[in-house]
Amino acid sequence: MEEKEISPAVIGRLPRYFRYLGELKDEGIERISSQDLSELMQATASQIRQDFNNFGGFGQQGYGYNVEYLYDEIGKILGLDRQHRFIIIGAGNLGRALGNYMNFERRGFLFRGMFDQNPELIGSQVRGVKVMPMEELETFIRENHIDIAVLTIPKASALNVAKRLVGTDIRAIWNFAHVDLDLPERIQVENVHLSDSLMKLSYSINRYEQEQEKTAKKRQTGVES
């Protein structure tokens, strides 16, 4: 049987489901209906059911969803039932902030190494992990079975570093450099542009203000007439 193709929109919602279910699990909630989950997530119950039906449904009519079971199953779909070792390339402010984020370990992402080409940063530590020179990159990846590389380096360096990573056993790149990487299919790439998120936020502010202005004008016109 041919495997069903899941839309990127559905995949994009899975981490959010996982996060909310984790919070419910921590609160000791054992069951939840699609309607209650929809109110919590501000999504329609129909959309939630359709999303889950892509993976078999998980629920029973009149019973709802078993929170712990659903949390575990979505975790498996996301590949969070196994550990991933990652390194950070770029020991600047963003790289250090990500290295200090301890919640990664809770999700099975293990911070194993940090690299930089700046001699002043080499030898310093981030949460007990020493910053190493770029010359040691390939050897470290091979000897420590690293799965994921996180790039927090300037655009000018990112393409060259990415080419080096292609020659290793790296399976995925979380890319914060301001350039989209187009690499062989075997290496999964998630391009993250922080400025894009800010611009989306700016758009939302602008749209809200325009709607407020339209509403104010309508009210004013109604008063004048």
matplotlib code that plots the C-alpha trace (Angstrom):
import matplotlib.pyplot as plt

x = [0.0, 1.3, 2.1, -0.2, 1.5, 1.0, 0.7, 3.3, 0.5, -0.4, 3.2, 3.7, 0.9, 2.3, 4.8, 2.1, -0.2, 2.8, 3.5, -0.1, -0.6, 2.6, 1.2, -2.1, -0.1, 1.9, -1.3, -2.5, -5.3, -6.0, -8.6, -9.6, -12.2, -11.5, -13.8, -11.9, -8.6, -9.8, -10.7, -7.3, -5.4, -7.8, -8.4, -11.6, -12.4, -12.9, -9.4, -7.9, -9.8, -8.8, -5.1, -5.2, -7.0, -3.9, -2.1, -5.0, -7.2, -6.1, -9.5, -12.8, -16.2, -17.7, -14.4, -12.1, -8.4, -6.1, -3.7, -0.6, -1.2, -1.7, 1.3, 3.5, 2.2, 2.8, 6.2, 7.0, 5.7, 8.0, 10.9, 11.1, 11.2, 14.9, 17.8, 19.6, 23.0, 23.6, 26.4, 26.3, 28.5, 28.9, 29.7, 28.2, 25.2, 22.6, 24.7, 25.3, 21.7, 20.7, 23.4, 22.1, 18.5, 18.2, 14.7, 16.4, 17.5, 13.9, 12.9, 15.8, 18.2, 21.6, 24.1, 27.5, 29.7, 30.3, 32.6, 33.9, 36.7, 37.3, 40.5, 39.2, 36.1, 37.9, 38.4, 35.5, 32.5, 28.7, 27.0, 30.1, 30.6, 33.9, 34.1, 36.4, 38.2, 36.6, 39.6, 38.2, 34.7, 34.7, 36.6, 34.3, 31.1, 32.5, 33.7, 30.6, 27.9, 26.4, 23.0, 22.2, 24.3, 22.9, 24.3, 24.4, 27.0, 27.1, 25.7, 29.2, 30.4, 27.3, 27.6, 31.2, 30.4, 27.3, 29.5, 31.8, 28.9, 27.7, 31.0, 30.1, 27.4, 25.2, 21.6, 20.0, 20.9, 19.0, 20.0, 19.8, 22.2, 20.5, 20.6, 18.5, 20.5, 19.9, 21.6, 21.4, 18.1, 19.7, 20.3, 17.2, 17.3, 15.2, 15.9, 15.0, 15.0, 14.3, 13.8, 11.0, 9.1, 9.5, 8.3, 5.2, 4.6, 5.0, 2.4, 0.0, 0.4, -0.1, -3.2, -4.8, -4.2, -5.8, -8.8, -9.1, -8.9, -11.7, -13.9, -13.3, -14.2, -17.4, -18.4, -17.6, -19.6, -22.5, -22.5, -22.3, -25.1]
y = [0.0, 3.4, 5.6, 8.6, 12.0, 14.4, 18.1, 20.5, 22.4, 19.3, 18.5, 22.1, 21.8, 18.5, 20.2, 22.5, 19.5, 17.8, 20.8, 21.3, 17.6, 17.6, 20.4, 18.5, 15.4, 17.3, 18.6, 15.0, 15.2, 11.7, 12.3, 15.2, 15.7, 17.2, 20.1, 20.8, 20.5, 22.9, 25.5, 25.1, 25.4, 27.9, 25.6, 23.9, 20.5, 19.4, 20.4, 18.5, 15.4, 15.7, 16.2, 13.1, 11.0, 11.4, 9.1, 6.8, 8.9, 8.0, 8.7, 6.9, 8.4, 9.3, 8.7, 11.4, 11.1, 9.5, 12.3, 10.3, 7.9, 10.7, 12.6, 9.4, 8.7, 12.2, 12.1, 8.9, 10.6, 13.5, 11.1, 12.2, 8.6, 8.5, 10.8, 13.1, 14.5, 18.0, 20.6, 24.3, 26.1, 29.7, 30.6, 34.2, 35.4, 33.3, 30.2, 30.6, 31.3, 28.1, 26.1, 27.3, 26.3, 23.3, 22.2, 20.6, 17.6, 17.1, 16.5, 14.1, 16.6, 16.3, 19.2, 17.7, 20.3, 23.9, 25.3, 28.7, 30.2, 33.1, 32.4, 34.5, 32.2, 28.9, 27.2, 29.0, 27.0, 27.0, 24.8, 22.7, 22.3, 23.6, 25.8, 24.0, 25.2, 24.5, 22.4, 19.7, 19.7, 16.6, 14.4, 15.4, 14.7, 11.2, 10.2, 11.4, 10.3, 13.7, 13.9, 17.6, 20.7, 24.1, 27.0, 30.4, 32.0, 34.8, 34.3, 34.5, 31.5, 29.4, 28.0, 26.9, 25.3, 23.5, 22.1, 20.7, 19.2, 17.4, 15.4, 14.1, 11.8, 14.8, 14.0, 17.5, 21.2, 23.7, 26.9, 30.3, 31.9, 34.4, 32.2, 29.3, 26.1, 23.7, 20.5, 16.8, 15.2, 12.9, 16.1, 17.6, 21.4, 23.7, 27.3, 29.8, 33.5, 35.4, 38.7, 36.9, 36.3, 40.0, 41.1, 38.9, 40.4, 43.9, 42.9, 41.8, 45.1, 47.1, 45.1, 45.4, 49.2, 49.5, 47.5, 49.8, 52.9, 51.5, 50.8, 54.2, 55.9, 53.8, 54.9, 58.5, 58.4, 56.9, 59.7, 62.4, 60.9]
z = [0.0, -0.9, 2.1, 2.4, 1.8, 4.8, 4.0, 5.4, 7.2, 9.2, 10.0, 11.0, 13.6, 15.2, 17.5, 18.8, 19.6, 21.3, 23.4, 24.6, 25.3, 27.3, 29.4, 29.9, 30.8, 33.4, 34.9, 35.4, 32.8, 31.4, 28.7, 26.5, 23.7, 20.4, 21.4, 24.6, 22.8, 20.1, 22.7, 24.3, 20.9, 19.3, 16.3, 15.2, 16.5, 12.9, 11.9, 14.9, 14.0, 10.3, 11.3, 13.6, 11.0, 8.8, 11.3, 12.2, 14.3, 17.9, 19.5, 20.1, 19.6, 23.0, 24.7, 23.3, 23.4, 25.9, 26.6, 27.5, 24.6, 22.1, 23.4, 23.0, 19.5, 18.2, 19.8, 17.8, 14.6, 15.3, 16.0, 19.6, 20.9, 20.2, 21.0, 18.5, 19.1, 17.9, 17.6, 17.2, 14.7, 15.7, 19.3, 19.2, 21.1, 19.3, 19.4, 23.1, 23.8, 22.0, 23.8, 27.1, 26.4, 28.6, 27.3, 24.3, 26.4, 27.6, 24.0, 23.3, 21.6, 23.2, 23.0, 22.3, 20.8, 19.7, 17.0, 16.0, 14.0, 16.3, 18.4, 21.3, 21.7, 21.3, 24.7, 26.3, 27.5, 27.1, 29.7, 30.2, 26.4, 25.2, 22.0, 19.5, 16.4, 13.0, 12.0, 14.4, 12.9, 10.7, 13.1, 16.0, 14.0, 13.0, 16.4, 18.3, 15.8, 15.5, 13.7, 13.6, 13.0, 14.1, 12.0, 13.8, 11.6, 9.0, 5.6, 4.0, 6.0, 5.9, 2.3, 2.8, 6.2, 4.7, 1.9, 4.6, 6.4, 3.2, 3.4, 6.9, 8.3, 9.4, 8.8, 9.3, 9.5, 11.6, 9.7, 11.3, 8.8, 6.5, 3.4, 2.3, 1.9, -0.9, -0.1, -1.1, -0.2, 2.4, 4.6, 6.0, 6.2, 8.3, 7.4, 10.2, 9.4, 12.5, 10.6, 8.6, 11.8, 12.8, 9.4, 9.8, 13.2, 11.6, 9.0, 11.7, 13.6, 10.4, 9.4, 12.9, 12.8, 9.4, 10.6, 13.6, 11.4, 9.1, 12.1, 13.5, 10.2, 9.9, 13.4, 12.6, 9.3, 11.1, 13.7, 11.0, 9.0]

ax = plt.figure().add_subplot(projection="3d")
ax.plot(x, y, z, "-o")
ax.set_aspect("equal")
plt.show()
